[in-house]
């Protein structure tokens, strides 16, 4: 194999490795953002039946929506636009599926009152724990900054 072919092969392997690393980073960042979207989706669903849900699940940074926006902004800061969009889309799609699945588990086909009661009970217990758990976890961990720095390299 000639020198030019080895150089070309080396460049192609390096490019493939960088592409794989970038894809892993995007998935890692999406995984970091997913809990924020999940908390935001759960809070939005519960706020439809309980007007106090957002204020009851607020933390020092504000409502779950404010926390989610903060995490999203942190995760995509400095990323190229296409990467930022990919991170947010992956995280949002996954969190939306998870939140809908949780909601559908409470559905009582043909029993609107039972469904509403089951959703209200879920919002008062499990959903509130999900949201407050996310807020508390975010407020307590500064390791996320370290993770974000590494994931963006």
C-alpha positions as CSV (number, residue, x, y, z in Angstrom):
1,X,0.0,0.0,0.0
2,X,1.4,3.4,-1.0
3,X,2.0,6.3,1.4
4,X,-1.0,8.2,-0.1
5,X,-3.3,5.3,0.4
6,X,-2.2,4.8,4.0
7,X,-2.7,8.5,4.6
8,X,-6.2,8.5,3.1
9,X,-7.1,5.3,5.1
10,X,-5.8,7.0,8.3
11,X,-7.9,10.1,7.6
12,X,-11.0,8.0,6.9
13,X,-10.6,6.0,10.1
14,X,-10.1,9.2,12.1
15,X,-13.2,10.8,10.5
16,X,-15.3,7.7,11.3
17,X,-14.0,7.7,14.9
18,X,-14.9,11.4,15.3
19,X,-18.4,10.8,13.9
20,X,-19.0,7.9,16.3
21,X,-17.7,10.1,19.2
22,X,-20.0,12.9,18.2
23,X,-23.0,10.6,18.0
24,X,-22.2,9.2,21.4
25,X,-22.0,12.7,22.8
26,X,-25.3,13.6,21.4
27,X,-26.9,10.6,22.9
28,X,-25.2,11.3,26.2
29,X,-26.4,14.9,26.2
30,X,-29.9,13.7,25.3
31,X,-29.8,11.3,28.2
32,X,-28.8,14.2,30.5
33,X,-31.7,16.4,29.2
34,X,-34.3,13.6,29.2
35,X,-35.2,13.8,32.9
36,X,-35.8,17.6,32.5
37,X,-38.2,17.0,29.7
38,X,-39.9,14.2,31.6
39,X,-40.4,16.4,34.7
40,X,-41.7,19.2,32.5
41,X,-44.1,16.9,30.6
42,X,-45.4,15.3,33.8
43,X,-45.8,18.7,35.5
44,X,-47.7,20.0,32.4
45,X,-50.0,17.0,32.4
46,X,-50.8,17.4,36.1
47,X,-51.2,21.1,35.9
48,X,-54.2,20.5,33.6
49,X,-56.1,19.0,36.5
50,X,-54.5,20.8,39.4
51,X,-53.9,24.5,38.9
52,X,-51.5,24.5,41.9
53,X,-49.3,21.7,40.7
54,X,-46.6,23.9,39.2
55,X,-46.4,26.1,42.3
56,X,-46.5,23.0,44.6
57,X,-43.6,21.5,42.7
58,X,-41.4,24.6,42.4
59,X,-37.9,24.9,43.7
60,X,-35.4,27.7,44.1
61,X,-35.0,28.1,40.3
62,X,-38.7,28.3,39.8
63,X,-41.3,25.9,38.3
64,X,-40.4,22.5,36.7
65,X,-40.7,24.3,33.4
66,X,-38.0,26.8,34.5
67,X,-35.7,23.9,35.6
68,X,-36.2,22.1,32.3
69,X,-35.3,25.2,30.3
70,X,-32.2,25.8,32.5
71,X,-31.1,22.2,31.9
72,X,-31.8,22.4,28.1
73,X,-29.8,25.6,27.9
74,X,-26.9,24.2,29.8
75,X,-26.8,21.1,27.7
76,X,-26.8,22.8,24.3
77,X,-24.7,25.8,25.1
78,X,-21.8,26.0,22.6
79,X,-23.1,23.2,20.4
80,X,-23.5,23.6,16.7
81,X,-27.2,24.2,15.9
82,X,-27.6,20.8,14.2
83,X,-26.2,19.0,17.3
84,X,-28.3,21.1,19.7
85,X,-31.5,20.3,17.7
86,X,-30.6,16.6,17.7
87,X,-30.0,16.5,21.5
88,X,-33.2,18.3,22.2
89,X,-35.3,16.2,19.8
90,X,-33.9,12.9,21.1
91,X,-34.5,13.9,24.7
92,X,-38.0,15.3,24.0
93,X,-39.2,12.4,22.0
94,X,-38.1,9.9,24.6
95,X,-39.5,11.8,27.5
96,X,-42.8,12.4,25.7
97,X,-43.1,8.6,25.1
98,X,-42.4,7.9,28.8
99,X,-44.8,10.5,30.1
100,X,-47.6,9.3,27.8
101,X,-47.0,5.7,28.8
102,X,-47.4,6.7,32.5
103,X,-50.6,8.5,31.7
104,X,-52.0,5.7,29.6
105,X,-51.5,3.3,32.4
106,X,-54.1,5.3,34.4
107,X,-56.7,5.2,31.6
108,X,-60.0,3.4,32.4
109,X,-61.6,2.9,29.0
110,X,-65.3,3.8,29.2
111,X,-64.9,5.3,32.7
112,X,-64.1,9.0,32.4
113,X,-64.6,9.6,36.1
114,X,-62.4,6.7,37.1
115,X,-59.7,7.8,34.6
116,X,-59.8,11.4,36.0
117,X,-59.6,10.0,39.6
118,X,-56.7,7.7,38.7
119,X,-54.8,10.6,37.0
120,X,-55.4,12.9,40.0
121,X,-54.2,10.3,42.4
122,X,-51.1,9.7,40.3
123,X,-50.4,13.4,40.1
124,X,-50.7,13.8,43.8
125,X,-48.3,10.9,44.5
126,X,-46.0,9.4,41.9
127,X,-45.9,12.3,39.5
128,X,-45.1,14.8,42.3
129,X,-42.3,12.5,43.4
130,X,-40.9,12.4,39.8
131,X,-40.9,16.2,39.5
132,X,-39.6,17.0,42.9
133,X,-37.0,14.2,42.6
134,X,-35.7,15.8,39.4
135,X,-35.6,19.3,41.0
136,X,-33.9,18.0,44.1
137,X,-31.4,16.0,42.1
138,X,-30.5,19.0,39.9
139,X,-30.1,21.3,42.9
140,X,-27.9,18.8,44.8
141,X,-25.5,17.8,42.0
142,X,-22.7,20.0,40.7
143,X,-21.2,16.9,38.9
144,X,-23.5,17.7,36.0
145,X,-21.2,20.6,34.9
146,X,-18.3,18.2,34.8
147,X,-20.4,15.7,32.7
148,X,-21.4,18.5,30.3
149,X,-17.9,19.6,29.7
150,X,-16.8,16.1,28.9
151,X,-19.8,15.3,26.7
152,X,-19.2,18.4,24.6
153,X,-15.6,17.7,23.8
